[in-house]
């Protein structure tokens, strides 16, 4: 692993070759589609690659989340890697520091199967309670002149048929599956290991909150305990297992626990 000193953000490079680059995204840095005037991982890598380079974003982390992101350096690699994520053959492992009491004994794996509902433009996703239908469609308010986010694919905008005032806004409801266990406890916080099988918007954040264990720093989902890094939360993409896009060899990539965790949750990390 090495640091890229050319970046305004401290990017750690886990692996790089002619087909891909795997980096550790810092908490607070968007993966792509950042607001005007704000950096993103895509922008940093595009500047690094130069005008002739290719940067293919095949998966994303929420801006507050730190950890591994794999980016393609050729169109062929992008297609192959995107297919692996789409077909759920990529193994993902996250770590989170949460508050509250995790609903299972120490080291015991549990499976969470939920229906996650989201409406485009809302800050939060929600879990549909078992036996209930998702919320009824809302009415779209009159436009205030906002332009669509540049580069956002149409596939992520299924809830609004058009932009006319009065158009119903229907929630998109998707199945979400995560395996989870608590690996250590220290005071009011716990270290949780998570293996998402699906990849829904805010999946881990909303599933943990629904079990009474919001992630430290995640005020969007009700956490009252602050996180050390501005704009970040204590959720970290720690490992990825996938196939190399050119020769198919197995890759197991790992990102170290953030320094902010060791500074803030030292006893918890030592316990783990």
C-alpha positions as CSV (number, residue, x, y, z in Angstrom):
1,X,0.0,0.0,0.0
2,X,1.3,3.5,-0.8
3,X,0.1,7.1,-0.5
4,X,-0.5,9.3,-3.6
5,X,1.1,12.6,-2.6
6,X,-0.3,14.2,-5.8
7,X,-3.8,14.2,-4.4
8,X,-5.3,17.0,-2.2
9,X,-6.9,14.1,-0.3
10,X,-4.7,11.4,1.4
11,X,-5.5,8.6,-1.0
12,X,-4.0,5.2,-0.1
13,X,-3.4,3.0,-3.1
14,X,-3.9,-0.7,-2.3
15,X,-3.4,-2.1,-5.8
16,X,-2.8,-0.6,-9.2
17,X,-2.0,-2.1,-12.6
18,X,-3.1,-1.4,-16.3
19,X,-6.7,-2.5,-15.7
20,X,-7.7,-1.2,-12.3
21,X,-6.8,0.9,-9.3
22,X,-8.0,0.1,-5.7
23,X,-7.8,3.0,-3.3
24,X,-8.9,3.8,0.3
25,X,-11.4,6.6,0.1
26,X,-11.3,9.0,3.0
27,X,-14.5,9.7,5.0
28,X,-16.1,12.9,3.7
29,X,-15.0,12.5,0.1
30,X,-17.8,11.7,-2.5
31,X,-17.1,8.9,-4.9
32,X,-18.5,10.9,-7.9
33,X,-21.1,13.5,-8.8
34,X,-19.9,16.0,-6.2
35,X,-21.5,19.4,-5.9
36,X,-19.9,22.2,-7.9
37,X,-16.6,23.3,-6.3
38,X,-16.2,20.1,-4.2
39,X,-13.7,17.3,-4.9
40,X,-14.7,13.7,-5.6
41,X,-12.7,10.5,-6.0
42,X,-13.6,10.5,-9.7
43,X,-12.2,14.0,-10.2
44,X,-9.0,13.2,-8.3
45,X,-8.4,10.1,-10.3
46,X,-9.3,11.7,-13.6
47,X,-6.7,14.4,-13.0
48,X,-4.2,11.8,-12.0
49,X,-4.8,9.8,-15.1
50,X,-4.6,12.8,-17.5
51,X,-6.7,13.6,-20.6
52,X,-6.0,10.3,-22.3
53,X,-6.8,8.2,-19.2
54,X,-10.0,6.4,-18.4
55,X,-11.8,6.3,-15.0
56,X,-14.6,3.9,-14.7
57,X,-16.6,4.0,-11.4
58,X,-18.1,0.5,-11.0
59,X,-19.3,0.8,-7.4
60,X,-19.6,3.6,-4.9
61,X,-19.4,4.5,-1.2
62,X,-21.5,7.2,0.4
63,X,-19.5,10.3,1.0
64,X,-19.3,9.9,4.8
65,X,-18.1,6.3,4.5
66,X,-14.4,5.4,4.3
67,X,-12.7,2.4,2.7
68,X,-12.0,0.4,-0.4
69,X,-13.2,1.5,-3.8
70,X,-12.2,-0.3,-7.0
71,X,-12.0,1.8,-10.2
72,X,-11.5,0.5,-13.7
73,X,-8.8,2.0,-16.0
74,X,-10.2,0.7,-19.3
75,X,-13.7,0.3,-20.7
76,X,-13.3,-3.5,-20.9
77,X,-12.3,-3.7,-17.2
78,X,-15.2,-1.4,-16.3
79,X,-17.7,-3.7,-18.0
80,X,-16.2,-6.9,-16.3
81,X,-16.0,-5.3,-12.9
82,X,-19.5,-3.8,-13.1
83,X,-20.8,-7.2,-14.0
84,X,-19.3,-8.8,-10.9
85,X,-20.9,-6.2,-8.7
86,X,-24.2,-6.5,-10.5
87,X,-24.2,-10.3,-10.3
88,X,-23.2,-10.2,-6.6
89,X,-20.1,-12.2,-6.9
90,X,-18.0,-9.6,-5.2
91,X,-17.6,-10.3,-1.5
92,X,-17.8,-7.2,0.7
93,X,-16.9,-6.8,4.4
94,X,-17.6,-3.6,6.3
95,X,-16.8,-2.5,9.9
96,X,-18.9,-0.1,11.9
97,X,-18.8,1.4,15.3
98,X,-22.3,1.8,16.6
99,X,-24.2,2.9,19.7
100,X,-26.9,1.0,21.4
101,X,-27.2,-2.8,22.1
102,X,-26.6,-5.0,19.2
103,X,-29.5,-7.5,19.0
104,X,-27.4,-10.7,19.1
105,X,-24.8,-12.2,21.4
106,X,-21.1,-11.5,20.9
107,X,-19.7,-13.2,17.7
108,X,-23.0,-14.7,16.7
109,X,-23.9,-14.0,13.0
110,X,-27.4,-12.9,12.2
111,X,-29.1,-12.4,8.8
112,X,-31.2,-9.4,8.1
113,X,-33.8,-9.5,5.3
114,X,-35.6,-6.2,4.8
115,X,-37.5,-4.2,2.3
116,X,-35.9,-0.8,1.9
117,X,-37.9,2.0,0.5
118,X,-36.5,5.2,-0.9
119,X,-37.8,8.2,-2.8
120,X,-35.4,10.1,-5.1
121,X,-34.4,13.4,-3.4
122,X,-35.1,12.2,0.1
123,X,-32.1,12.2,2.5
124,X,-33.0,8.9,4.1
125,X,-34.1,5.5,3.1
126,X,-36.6,3.6,5.3
127,X,-37.4,0.0,6.1
128,X,-40.9,-1.2,5.3
129,X,-42.3,-3.0,8.4
130,X,-43.2,-6.6,7.8
131,X,-46.7,-7.1,6.7
132,X,-47.2,-3.4,5.7
133,X,-47.2,-1.7,2.3
134,X,-44.8,1.1,1.4
135,X,-45.9,4.7,1.9
136,X,-48.4,6.0,-0.5
137,X,-47.2,8.2,-3.4
138,X,-46.6,11.8,-2.6
139,X,-47.3,14.7,-5.0
140,X,-44.3,16.3,-6.6
141,X,-44.1,20.1,-5.6
142,X,-43.7,22.8,-8.3
143,X,-40.2,22.9,-9.7
144,X,-37.8,25.4,-8.2
145,X,-35.5,25.4,-11.1
146,X,-33.1,22.7,-9.9
147,X,-31.2,20.9,-12.7
148,X,-30.6,17.1,-12.7
149,X,-27.3,16.0,-11.3
150,X,-24.8,15.9,-14.2
151,X,-23.8,12.4,-15.1
152,X,-26.4,10.6,-13.1
153,X,-27.7,7.6,-15.0
154,X,-31.4,7.5,-15.8
155,X,-31.6,4.0,-14.1
156,X,-31.3,5.7,-10.7
157,X,-34.4,7.9,-11.3
158,X,-37.3,5.5,-11.5
159,X,-39.6,7.2,-9.1
160,X,-40.6,10.3,-11.1
161,X,-42.2,9.7,-14.5
162,X,-41.8,13.3,-15.5
163,X,-41.0,16.7,-13.9
164,X,-44.5,18.3,-14.0
165,X,-46.0,19.6,-10.8
166,X,-48.6,17.2,-9.4
167,X,-46.8,14.1,-10.7
168,X,-47.0,11.2,-8.1
169,X,-43.7,10.3,-6.5
170,X,-43.7,6.6,-5.9
171,X,-41.1,5.0,-3.5
172,X,-38.7,2.4,-4.9
173,X,-38.8,-0.6,-2.7
174,X,-36.0,-3.2,-2.9
175,X,-35.1,-6.3,-1.0
176,X,-31.9,-6.0,1.2
177,X,-29.9,-8.8,2.8
178,X,-27.0,-8.4,5.2
179,X,-25.1,-10.7,7.5
180,X,-23.9,-9.1,10.7
181,X,-22.2,-9.8,14.0
182,X,-20.9,-7.8,16.9
183,X,-17.2,-8.5,17.5
184,X,-16.4,-6.3,20.5
185,X,-18.0,-4.0,23.0
186,X,-16.5,-1.1,25.1
187,X,-18.7,1.2,27.1
188,X,-21.5,2.7,25.0
189,X,-20.1,1.6,21.6
190,X,-19.7,-1.7,19.8
191,X,-17.7,-2.9,16.8
192,X,-19.8,-4.6,14.2
193,X,-18.8,-6.7,11.2
194,X,-21.2,-6.6,8.2
195,X,-21.4,-8.5,5.0
196,X,-23.9,-7.0,2.6
197,X,-25.3,-9.4,0.0
198,X,-27.2,-6.8,-1.8
199,X,-26.2,-3.2,-2.3
200,X,-29.0,-0.8,-1.7
201,X,-28.8,2.9,-1.0
202,X,-27.8,3.5,2.7
203,X,-28.4,-0.2,3.3
204,X,-26.2,-0.8,6.3
205,X,-26.9,2.6,7.8
206,X,-30.7,2.1,7.8
207,X,-30.6,-1.6,8.8
208,X,-28.4,-0.8,11.8
209,X,-30.6,2.1,12.8
210,X,-33.7,-0.1,12.5
211,X,-32.1,-2.4,15.1
212,X,-31.4,0.4,17.6
213,X,-27.7,0.7,16.7
214,X,-27.0,3.8,14.7
215,X,-23.5,4.3,13.4
216,X,-21.4,6.8,15.3
217,X,-21.6,10.2,13.6
218,X,-24.5,9.3,11.4
219,X,-26.9,12.1,12.4
220,X,-29.0,11.5,9.3
221,X,-30.1,8.2,10.9
222,X,-30.3,9.4,14.5
223,X,-26.8,9.0,16.0
224,X,-26.1,11.4,18.9
225,X,-22.4,10.5,19.3
226,X,-20.2,12.6,17.1
227,X,-17.4,11.3,14.8
228,X,-13.9,12.6,14.9
229,X,-13.6,13.4,11.1
230,X,-15.9,16.2,9.8
231,X,-18.3,14.9,7.2
232,X,-17.6,11.3,8.1
233,X,-19.3,8.4,10.0
234,X,-17.8,5.3,11.6
235,X,-18.5,3.0,8.7
236,X,-15.6,1.5,6.8
237,X,-15.4,-0.7,3.7
238,X,-12.6,-3.0,5.0
239,X,-12.3,-5.8,2.5
240,X,-13.3,-6.8,-1.1
241,X,-12.9,-10.1,-2.8
242,X,-13.3,-10.2,-6.6
243,X,-11.8,-11.5,-9.8
244,X,-9.2,-9.5,-11.8
245,X,-10.9,-8.3,-15.0
246,X,-8.2,-9.4,-17.4
247,X,-7.0,-12.9,-16.1
248,X,-9.7,-13.8,-13.6
249,X,-7.3,-14.3,-10.7
250,X,-8.8,-14.0,-7.2
251,X,-8.1,-10.7,-5.5
252,X,-8.5,-10.1,-1.8
253,X,-8.1,-6.4,-1.0
254,X,-8.0,-4.9,2.5
255,X,-8.0,-1.4,3.9
256,X,-6.6,-0.7,7.4
257,X,-8.8,0.6,10.2
258,X,-8.9,4.4,10.0
259,X,-6.6,6.4,12.3
260,X,-9.6,8.3,13.6
261,X,-11.0,5.0,15.0
262,X,-7.8,4.2,16.9
263,X,-7.8,7.7,18.3
264,X,-11.5,7.7,19.3
265,X,-12.2,4.0,20.0
266,X,-8.8,2.7,21.1
267,X,-10.2,0.4,23.8
268,X,-12.7,-1.1,21.4
269,X,-10.1,-1.8,18.7
270,X,-7.8,-3.4,21.3
271,X,-10.7,-5.5,22.5
272,X,-11.4,-6.7,19.0
